[in-house]
Amino acid sequence: MRFIIISFLSFTLFGCLSMAPELEWEDVTSDHESTLNIFGLIFADSILTSFVRVHRTLDMEAPPRFIIRDAEVIISNGMNEYIFEYTDFFWDEIDSFEEVYLYPGNDLNPQPGETWTLNVTTPGGLSVTGETIVPPLPQIFNEELPDSFHLNQTMEITWQPMADNYQIMNIGNYGGGFSCGLWQENIIKPEEESWIYRRDICNESNDQEWDEDLLLLNLMSMDNNYFDFFIRFGEVEFSSSTIGEGGSGRSFGIDGGIGVFGSVAIDRHWIPMIP
């Protein structure tokens, strides 16, 4: 079963950058043709950081990947171009990244419905292009949620349904108190508009002492590229909402290489949780 954790803010948003399979470092002596392997993701959310990761593979199916640190990476909305720069490590109050390309400015602001393109070129002559259409902004109907959540409570969660885009709802506790059975995810099909949430049955006793906690609700909409890469054709379990271990050898929103160039948008809400 796939398990997609949408982790934001106090969760480790990009933890799976370090949890992805270890990159294999070795001398390239194969005669196979090199291929660019791209993972690019832009957010319709000023809180989260858009990024591009660039690897080179020896062939379309081989797992070994080699980080490319000197590529030219440009993302555009058709009017403005945004040049991404390579960084070995970046950390701020929300995100941490390793070996990715980031935009150094603060004027990158993708909007729902916009078409964004990606161009990656390496000094060795490899190049790929990509395209994504930013999904609609998700909306949790917060006014219909309870003021607090009891461990044994059943809660109906509603949101703005989407005509064409899939969404993912992920729920979990924030403070590290009683968490058994609380972490759940739900893949939402177009037109679906509600979910009945209740804690799963588990062996842990809820009589243990813990302070008041927060139940976090995260709703993420995604473009078709992201959906196809991680959900429709994904064959592994994921440890993060935004980055995971997708299948190899396929391309989604990428032309001239393999990988994915996608976009997502996020809404979030938290509810005080009591024993």
C-alpha positions in Angstrom: 0.0 0.0 0.0 1.3 3.4 -0.8 1.7 5.8 2.1 2.0 9.4 1.2 2.7 11.7 4.1 2.1 15.4 3.4 4.6 17.0 5.7 4.8 20.8 6.1 6.0 23.5 8.4 7.1 21.7 11.6 7.3 18.4 9.8 10.4 17.6 7.7 9.1 18.8 4.4 11.9 17.5 2.3 13.3 14.8 4.5 13.1 12.3 1.7 15.8 14.1 -0.3 18.1 12.4 2.1 15.9 9.3 2.4 15.9 8.6 -1.4 18.2 5.8 -2.6 21.8 6.5 -2.1 23.5 7.9 -5.2 26.2 5.5 -6.5 29.5 7.2 -7.2 31.8 5.4 -9.7 33.8 6.2 -12.8 31.7 6.3 -15.9 33.2 3.7 -18.3 30.0 2.4 -19.9 29.2 3.0 -23.6 25.6 3.5 -22.8 24.1 6.9 -23.8 23.7 9.2 -20.9 20.3 10.5 -20.0 19.2 13.4 -17.8 17.0 12.4 -14.9 15.0 15.3 -13.6 12.9 15.9 -10.5 11.4 19.4 -10.6 8.6 20.7 -8.4 7.0 24.2 -8.2 4.6 25.3 -5.5 1.7 27.6 -5.8 2.5 28.5 -2.2 4.9 31.3 -1.2 5.8 29.4 2.1 7.3 26.4 0.3 10.4 26.4 -1.9 10.3 25.3 -5.6 13.3 23.2 -6.6 14.9 21.1 -9.4 17.2 18.1 -9.0 19.3 17.1 -12.0 20.9 13.6 -12.3 22.6 11.8 -15.2 22.0 8.1 -15.8 23.9 5.7 -17.9 20.8 4.4 -19.7 17.0 4.7 -19.5 16.5 1.8 -16.9 19.7 1.7 -14.9 19.4 2.9 -11.3 22.8 4.5 -10.8 22.6 8.2 -11.0 25.1 11.0 -10.9 24.5 14.5 -9.7 25.1 17.3 -12.1 26.1 20.5 -10.4 26.9 22.8 -13.4 23.7 22.7 -15.4 21.8 25.7 -16.6 18.3 25.5 -15.1 15.7 28.0 -16.1 11.9 28.0 -15.3 9.6 30.3 -17.1 5.9 31.3 -17.1 6.2 32.6 -20.6 6.8 36.2 -19.5 9.7 36.0 -17.1 12.6 33.6 -16.8 13.9 32.4 -13.4 17.4 31.1 -13.2 17.9 28.4 -10.6 21.3 28.0 -8.9 22.9 24.8 -7.6 23.4 24.4 -3.9 24.9 21.5 -1.9 22.9 22.3 1.1 20.2 24.9 2.0 18.3 25.3 5.2 15.8 27.8 6.5 13.1 27.8 9.2 10.9 25.5 7.1 12.9 23.5 4.5 16.2 21.8 4.2 17.6 20.7 0.8 20.7 18.8 -0.4 22.1 18.9 -3.9 19.3 20.8 -5.7 18.8 23.8 -7.8 16.9 26.7 -6.1 15.8 30.1 -7.2 17.6 32.7 -5.2 15.0 35.5 -5.5 11.6 36.0 -3.9 9.5 36.9 -6.9 8.7 33.3 -8.1 5.0 33.1 -7.6 3.2 30.4 -9.7 -0.5 30.8 -9.9 -3.3 28.2 -10.6 -3.9 27.6 -14.3 -0.6 29.0 -15.4 1.7 27.0 -17.7 5.3 26.9 -16.6 8.2 25.5 -18.6 11.6 24.0 -17.6 14.8 24.1 -19.6 17.9 22.2 -18.4 21.1 22.3 -20.3 24.5 20.8 -19.3 28.0 21.8 -20.5 28.3 18.3 -22.0 25.4 19.0 -24.4 22.6 17.1 -22.7 19.3 19.0 -22.5 15.7 18.5 -21.5 12.5 20.6 -21.4 9.5 20.3 -19.3 6.0 21.7 -18.9 3.4 21.8 -16.0 0.1 23.4 -15.5 -0.3 24.7 -12.0 -3.3 23.0 -10.3 -6.2 24.9 -8.6 -5.7 25.9 -5.0 -7.1 23.4 -2.6 -9.5 24.6 0.1 -10.5 22.9 3.3 -13.8 24.1 4.6 -12.5 25.0 8.0 -15.7 26.5 9.2 -17.3 23.1 9.2 -14.7 21.5 11.4 -15.0 21.1 15.1 -13.2 23.4 17.5 -11.3 20.4 19.0 -10.8 16.8 18.2 -11.2 13.9 20.8 -9.3 10.7 20.2 -12.4 8.6 19.9 -14.3 11.2 17.8 -15.5 10.8 14.2 -15.1 13.8 12.1 -16.3 14.7 8.6 -13.8 16.7 6.6 -15.1 18.6 3.5 -13.2 20.6 0.9 -13.7 22.3 -2.4 -14.0 19.5 -5.0 -12.0 19.7 -8.2 -13.2 18.8 -11.7 -10.0 17.4 -13.2 -7.3 17.3 -10.5 -6.6 14.7 -7.9 -5.8 15.8 -4.3 -4.3 14.1 -1.3 -5.5 14.7 2.3 -3.0 13.7 5.1 -3.7 13.9 8.8 -1.4 13.5 11.8 -0.6 14.9 15.1 1.9 17.7 15.6 3.3 17.6 19.1 4.4 14.0 19.4 1.8 13.0 22.0 -0.5 10.1 21.5 -0.3 9.3 17.8 -1.3 5.6 17.4 -3.8 5.4 14.6 -3.9 9.1 13.9 -1.6 9.3 10.8 -3.8 8.6 7.7 -3.9 9.6 4.1 -6.6 9.7 1.5 -6.2 10.0 -2.2 -9.1 12.2 -3.4 -10.5 11.7 -6.9 -11.9 14.6 -8.9 -15.4 15.5 -7.7 -15.0 13.9 -4.3 -15.9 16.4 -1.6 -15.8 14.8 1.9 -14.1 12.1 4.0 -15.1 10.6 7.4 -12.0 10.6 9.5 -11.6 8.4 12.6 -8.6 7.1 14.4 -7.6 3.6 13.3 -7.7 0.8 15.8 -4.3 0.1 17.3 -2.7 -1.7 20.3 -1.5 1.4 22.1 -3.4 2.6 25.1 -4.7 6.2 25.0 -4.5 6.3 28.8 -0.8 7.4 28.6 -0.1 10.9 29.8 0.3 13.6 27.2 -0.3 17.3 26.9 -2.8 18.8 24.5 -1.6 18.2 21.0 -2.6 19.5 17.5 -4.2 17.5 14.8 -2.8 18.8 11.4 -4.9 18.6 8.2 -2.9 19.0 5.0 -4.7 19.0 1.6 -2.6 19.1 -1.5 -3.7 19.4 -5.1 -1.4 18.2 -7.9 -1.0 18.5 -11.6 -1.3 15.4 -13.9 2.5 15.0 -14.1 2.9 14.6 -10.3 -0.1 12.4 -10.1 1.1 10.1 -12.9 4.7 9.9 -11.5 3.9 9.1 -7.9 0.4 7.6 -7.8 -0.8 6.2 -11.2 2.5 4.6 -12.1 4.4 4.6 -8.8 5.3 1.2 -7.5 6.9 2.0 -4.2 5.9 3.4 -0.8 6.6 7.0 -0.2 7.9 8.7 2.9 7.0 12.2 2.0 4.2 14.1 0.4 6.3 16.0 -2.1 9.3 13.9 -2.9 9.6 10.2 -3.0 11.0 7.3 -4.9 9.3 7.2 -8.2 9.7 4.7 -10.9 12.7 4.9 -13.3 12.7 5.1 -17.0 9.5 7.1 -17.4 9.0 10.8 -18.1 6.1 12.9 -17.0 6.1 16.5 -18.1 9.7 15.9 -19.4 10.9 15.9 -23.0 14.4 14.6 -23.9 15.0 12.8 -20.6 13.3 10.9 -17.8 11.8 12.0 -14.5 9.0 14.5 -13.7 8.4 18.2 -13.7 5.2 18.9 -11.7 3.4 21.4 -9.6 1.3 21.3 -6.4 -0.7 23.6 -4.2 -1.4 23.3 -0.5 -4.0 24.2 2.1 -3.6 23.3 5.8 -5.5 23.6 9.1 -4.9 22.4 12.6 -7.3 21.5 15.4 -6.5 21.2 19.1 -6.6 17.5 20.1 -7.6 16.3 23.5 -7.6 12.8 25.1 
